[in-house]
Amino acid sequence: MYRFQKAAVISLMAGASASAMAQTPITTLSSPDGRLALTIARRNGQDWYVGSITNWTPRDITLPLSFLGNGIFKAQIYEDGKDAATDAKQVAIHEQVISKEQTLHIPLAAGGGFAIRIIPGKGR
């Protein structure tokens, strides 16, 4: 999953201009020591890009969405598939409507991770 997650984050961020991304600070959302799992978020305009990776210990990530602004958003989620622990090519891709009041709970396989692109939803 790590290779896929890295490729997904690079692919998601490819549409963003390099200068805009360079000027946007990275927000660390979990495990600042980076020993267990690291989750970071970066904003480009109104879009957010969130990525997480873990070591060889499977775990569940709790991701509060309080960093988002007001309104509704669409999350495009790329996460470990159900058999990712034995087949790193297993990826689940789905979308869901979210808001800053919510918290996402995402399971990570051993050596796994996720990437999320968050874009403003209708009505913002």
C-alpha positions as CSV (number, residue, x, y, z in Angstrom):
1,M,0.0,0.0,0.0
2,Y,2.8,2.4,0.7
3,R,3.9,2.5,-3.0
4,F,0.3,3.0,-4.0
5,Q,-0.4,5.6,-1.3
6,K,2.7,7.6,-2.4
7,A,1.7,7.4,-6.0
8,A,-1.9,8.4,-5.2
9,V,-0.7,11.5,-3.2
10,I,1.7,12.5,-6.0
11,S,-1.1,12.0,-8.5
12,L,-3.6,14.0,-6.5
13,M,-1.2,16.8,-6.0
14,A,-0.1,16.9,-9.6
15,G,-2.9,19.2,-10.5
16,A,-1.8,21.8,-8.0
17,S,0.7,24.3,-8.9
18,A,4.1,23.8,-7.4
19,S,4.4,27.4,-6.1
20,A,0.9,27.2,-4.5
21,M,1.8,24.0,-2.7
22,A,5.2,25.2,-1.6
23,Q,3.5,28.2,0.1
24,T,0.9,26.1,1.9
25,P,2.1,24.8,5.3
26,I,1.8,21.1,6.1
27,T,-0.5,20.2,9.0
28,T,0.5,17.1,11.0
29,L,-2.6,15.5,12.2
30,S,-1.3,12.5,14.2
31,S,1.9,10.9,15.6
32,P,4.3,13.9,15.4
33,D,7.2,11.5,16.3
34,G,6.4,9.5,13.2
35,R,7.2,6.2,14.8
36,L,3.7,4.6,14.6
37,A,1.7,6.3,11.9
38,L,2.0,9.7,10.3
39,T,-0.9,11.7,9.0
40,I,-0.5,15.0,7.2
41,A,-2.8,17.4,5.5
42,R,-2.0,20.1,3.0
43,R,-4.3,22.7,1.4
44,N,-4.2,24.1,-2.1
45,G,-6.8,26.8,-2.6
46,Q,-10.0,25.3,-1.2
47,D,-8.9,21.7,-1.7
48,W,-7.3,19.5,1.0
49,Y,-4.9,16.6,0.5
50,V,-4.5,14.2,3.4
51,G,-2.2,11.2,3.5
52,S,-1.2,8.7,6.1
53,I,1.3,5.8,6.3
54,T,2.0,3.3,9.1
55,N,4.8,0.9,10.0
56,W,4.3,-2.9,9.9
57,T,1.7,-2.8,12.7
58,P,-2.0,-2.6,11.5
59,R,-3.9,0.1,13.3
60,D,-7.0,2.3,13.1
61,I,-6.6,6.0,12.4
62,T,-9.1,8.4,13.9
63,L,-9.1,11.6,11.7
64,P,-11.0,14.6,13.1
65,L,-12.1,16.9,10.3
66,S,-12.1,20.0,12.4
67,F,-9.4,21.6,10.2
68,L,-12.0,22.0,7.4
69,G,-13.9,25.2,7.0
70,N,-17.7,25.5,7.3
71,G,-19.9,23.7,4.9
72,I,-20.0,20.3,3.2
73,F,-17.1,18.7,1.3
74,K,-16.6,15.6,-0.9
75,A,-13.9,13.2,0.2
76,Q,-12.3,11.0,-2.4
77,I,-10.7,8.2,-0.3
78,Y,-8.0,5.8,-1.4
79,E,-7.4,3.2,1.4
80,D,-6.2,-0.3,2.0
81,G,-8.4,-2.9,0.5
82,K,-9.7,-5.8,2.6
83,D,-6.8,-8.1,1.7
84,A,-4.1,-5.4,1.7
85,A,-2.2,-7.1,4.5
86,T,-1.3,-10.0,2.1
87,D,-1.7,-8.2,-1.2
88,A,-0.4,-4.6,-1.3
89,K,-2.3,-4.0,-4.6
90,Q,-5.6,-4.3,-2.8
91,V,-7.0,-0.7,-2.7
92,A,-10.5,0.5,-1.9
93,I,-11.6,3.7,-3.5
94,H,-14.8,5.5,-2.5
95,E,-16.3,9.0,-2.0
96,Q,-18.4,10.4,0.8
97,V,-19.8,13.7,1.9
98,I,-18.1,15.1,5.0
99,S,-18.1,18.2,7.2
100,K,-15.8,19.6,9.9
101,E,-18.1,18.2,12.6
102,Q,-17.2,14.6,11.6
103,T,-14.4,12.2,12.4
104,L,-13.3,9.6,9.9
105,H,-12.2,6.1,11.2
106,I,-9.8,4.4,8.7
107,P,-8.2,1.0,9.2
108,L,-4.6,0.7,8.0
109,A,-3.1,-2.6,7.0
110,A,0.5,-3.5,8.1
111,G,2.7,-1.2,6.0
112,G,-0.4,0.5,4.7
113,G,-1.8,4.0,4.4
114,F,-4.4,6.1,2.8
115,A,-4.8,9.2,0.6
116,I,-7.8,11.6,0.6
117,R,-8.6,14.5,-1.7
118,I,-11.2,16.8,-0.1
119,I,-13.0,19.3,-2.3
120,P,-15.8,21.7,-1.5
121,G,-19.3,20.3,-2.0
122,K,-22.3,21.9,-3.4
123,G,-23.8,24.7,-1.3
124,R,-20.5,26.1,-0.1
